[in-house]
Amino acid sequence: MGLIRFLMFAGVALLVYLIYRRFVAAPMRSHFEHKEDERLGRLVQDPNCGVYVDSRDAVRRKVRGGELYFCSRACAKTYFKEQRGG
């Protein structure tokens, strides 16, 4: 009799936990993630000076089918000047 009660209690506890995760925890988590994405873009690192900058504010340059992000136009200019060898 004790084992049956334990299994029933465990089943009810599992059911409550799954309902909580589905209807309470998941919407709260996605709400905060969405808000954070609205405030900030993705952080990217400037290949010249190593500073991390928000991708929305970065200076972008297309290179060989990809994209590089810089903290300023001066950093981008310096980077490409060094790449050309001088």
Protein Blocks (a to p, Z undefined) as FASTA:
>chain_A
ZZmmmmmmmmmmmmmmmmmmmmmmmmmmmmmmmmmmmmpccddddfknopacdfklpccd
deehiacddfbfklmmmmmmmmnoZZ
